[in-house]
Each structure stands twice: as C-alpha cells, then as structure tokens.
Amino acid sequence: MTIAERVKQQRTHLKLTQAELAKVVGISQQSLQKIEDGRTHNPRKLLELSNALECSPEWLQFGIVANSDESSSNVTSAPFGFPSKKLPVISHVQAGSWGEAVDYRDLGDDIEWQESPSSASENAFWLKVVGDSMTSSSGQSIPEGHLILVDPNIAADNGSLVIAKLEGTDEVTFKKLVIDAGHKYLKPLNPEYRSIEINGNCRIVGVVTEAKVKF
C-alpha cells in the first residue's frame, strides 16, 4: 500500500472530503489531490496531515506501525477502526517456496499470527527483517527486527520494496526493486551494501506493503 492509498483510505474512514481535509491541513485541494493520485510522494506537511488523519507520520509515509503489548504504552499505533484479519509470520525459507495455493496446516501448530489489514490478500504473510541491509541513517529505513507484510498478489514496480528469491538459494532477500535503462536491480537501503543485478535469475515473491515493530 502506498502513501496515496493510505491517505485516501484514512480520509474515507474518517468521512472527510478532500476539501475538508485540505482545509484542516492548510493546503489546497489540488495539492491533496496530487498526494492521493500518487504524484506527490513526500508531502511537505506530513505531520499536519497525519494529525488530521489521526495516525502516525511513520504509518502514513511508510506503513510502519509501532505495536506494544503494554496497555500503558504511549506509542502511536495504526489508525483505529479498520477491519483486520490475521496472517502468519513465516520463515525466510518458507517464504522461498510460498505459492498461490496456501495450506496453513503445513506451517505447523506453533505458527505466530499477526493482525493485518483486511486489504491484504489471503496469500499475504509477515516476515521478520534480518540484518541491516535495509537500515538507513536517512530517509526510508526498516531495521532488523521489524515485521514486514508481504503480498504476493501485488505486482512489483520500479521503487517497490520486495521479497525476492535468487537462483541457487533456499531463503529470500528483502530489497528495493530498481529498474534503470532496461536493467533490474535489488538495491539495499543501506549504502554500505551493493546492489544485485537480476536478469532472469530471480523470482519476486511479493511486494512489501507495511512494516511494524513489536516491543
């Protein structure tokens, strides 16, 4: 899910028109329309927009949700009131063989389940981020330990965060898909890691639509 989709989804949930939301945020309706159309990826008034939509800036921009099992936590979580369902947290090896026909009985009895947005497909699953290749000191960053929601039913585009399986490996890797001059690369967000060029030697398992950390 993109920032455009999250803005529109939450605005609709709060039963606000574009004109009403734009007025609260202090921007023109045309500017809000550009955000919801996907033409503006980094709104200048992100904080004001998230406050008006009753959600956190992290969720609005990156889909990152902070969870806590402690009722006294003051961490801002995902927007309230959205229908949800539970999807499994699987291993990187299991993700490598994930297919369209999913039989959850094959995952075993001790599988962990996470609350997930109802918009996720039935084939979607959660993975725990391992390593620091997607950790960045600036901009988008998804550190080790975060849970990421992977949806195999979403087509990967240039700039999508994806889970991919390279030939000759059992496990999957988490990277950003970059398409440049006809060439495709799996690019880490951490500049200390090299990009991997892919050319028929890789299968995109799914697109990452959300990330969250559980304390």
N, C-alpha and C positions, 0 to 999 in steps of 0.2 A: 504494500500500500504506500502511495506517495504522499507528500505533504499536501498536494492538491486534493487528493481523495480524503485525507484526514480532516482538512479544514471544512470541506463540503459536508462530510458525514457528521461532524460535530455541530456544525451550524444547523443542519437539518434536524438533528436530535434536539437541539435547544429551541427549535421552531422560530429561527431568526431568518429574516430576508437578507439578501446581500446588502441592501441599502441600510438596514438597521445595524448589521454588524459593522459595516464600513464606518458608520457614524460614531459608534462606540469606540472603535479602534483609532479613529482620526485620520482615515484615508478615504480616497474617493471610491465609489462603487466600481469604477473601471479598474482601479488597482486591485481590488479584491477579486474581480472577475479574472484578471491575469493570473492571480495565485491559484484560483480554482481550475483554470484552464491548463495549468502546468507551465505557463510561460514565465512565471516568477518562482524561482526555487529557494531563494533566500530573502524572505521579506524583511525590510528594514525595521518594521515594528513587530517583530516576532513576540516580544514579551507582552506588549499590549494585546496582540491577537490571541495569545494563549490565555491571558487573563479573561478576556471577553468570552472565550470558548470554554472556560472553566477546566483547563487541562494544563499540563506542564509544557514548557518550551521544548524539552527533550522529546516528549512524545509527539508533539506537533511536527517537529522538523525531522526526527529520525525514527519515530515509532518506538523509542526507548521508554520502558515502563519500569519504575522502581517499585518492587514488591517488598513487603515485610510481614513476617508472621506476628510481630508485636503490635498489639492494638494501640499502644501509646506512641507509635511512630508518627513523626511529623513529615514524613516523606510524601511528596505529591505523587499520586499514582495516576493510572489511566483514567479517562473520563468515566463518570459513573453512568449506569443505566443501560449500557449496551448489552444486547443479547450475547451470550457466550456459550462455548462448548468446551469439552476437554479433549486435548490431543496429547499423544505420547511424547516423552523425551527419550530419544533413541541414541545409540552409539554411532560413532563415525563409521564403523564397519557396517552396521545395519543400514545406515544411510546410503552406502555404496551400492547396495542391492535393492534399494527401495523401488518398487514398481507401482504401476497403476492399480493392480489388484492387491489391496492391503488386507491381510488377515491378522488382526491384533492378537489373536491367540498365539501366534508364532513368536510374539515378543516375550513371553514368559509371564509369570504371576507377579513378579516384583517390579514391574514397569512403573515409572513415575508419570503422572498425568498433570498437565498444566491447563489452567483456564485460558481459553483462546477466543479471539473474536469470531462471531458467527459467520463473518465474511470469508474466513479461511475455508479452503476446500477440505473434503473428507480425507484426502491424501496427504494433507499437510502434517508436519511434525516439528518438534523442537529439538535443537542440538545445543550442547554446551560448547562455548568457544574455548579452544585450547591454544595456548601460545600467544605471542604478542604481535603477530604479523598484521593484525587489523587494529592495532593500537597506534594512535597518532597524537602528537602533542598539540595539534591544532586542527580545527575542522572536525569532520566526522571521525569518530573513534569508537570501536567496540572491543573493549578489553577482554582479557581472559576471564572466564567465569560467567560471563553474560550468557543468557539463554536467547537463542535466535529462532524465530519462527520461519520455517522453510515451506514454501508452497510449490509443489511440482506442476501445478496446473497453470501457473503464470509464465508467460513467455519472457525470456531474458532479452533485454535491450542493452544498448550501449550505456554504461554507467550503473547497471543493476548490480546489487550485491548478490552473489550467487554461491551455491554449494556445487562443486564440480568434482568429478571422479576422473583422474588421469589414467591412461592405459598402464597396465602393469602394477597398479596399486590396489589395495583392498579398502583403503579408507578414502574419505572425501576431504576436500580442502575448501576453505572459506576465503573468497577473494572478491574483488570488484572486476566486473567484465568491462574491458575497454576494447572498442572496435575503432581502428585507425587505419585509413587508407587500405581497406580490404583485409587487414590483418587483425586477428583477435588475440587478446592477452588477458591473463588472470593477474590483476595488479593488487598487491597488498597496500593497505593504507599506511603501514609503517615504511617510511622511506629507506630504512636500513635493509629491507628485503628486496630482492629482484623480482621483476615481473616475469611471468611464464608465458611464452607464445604458444598458442594452441592452434593446431591445424589438423582437425580430424582425429586427434589423439585424446579427445576429452569429451565427456558427456556431462551436460548441465543437468544436475539432479533437480534443482529447484531454485526459486528466487526468494531471497530473504526479505520479509515484509515487516518484521518487527523485532525489537530486541528488548530484553529486560534483565534486571539484576535482582536476585533474591538474597536478602540479607539473612 
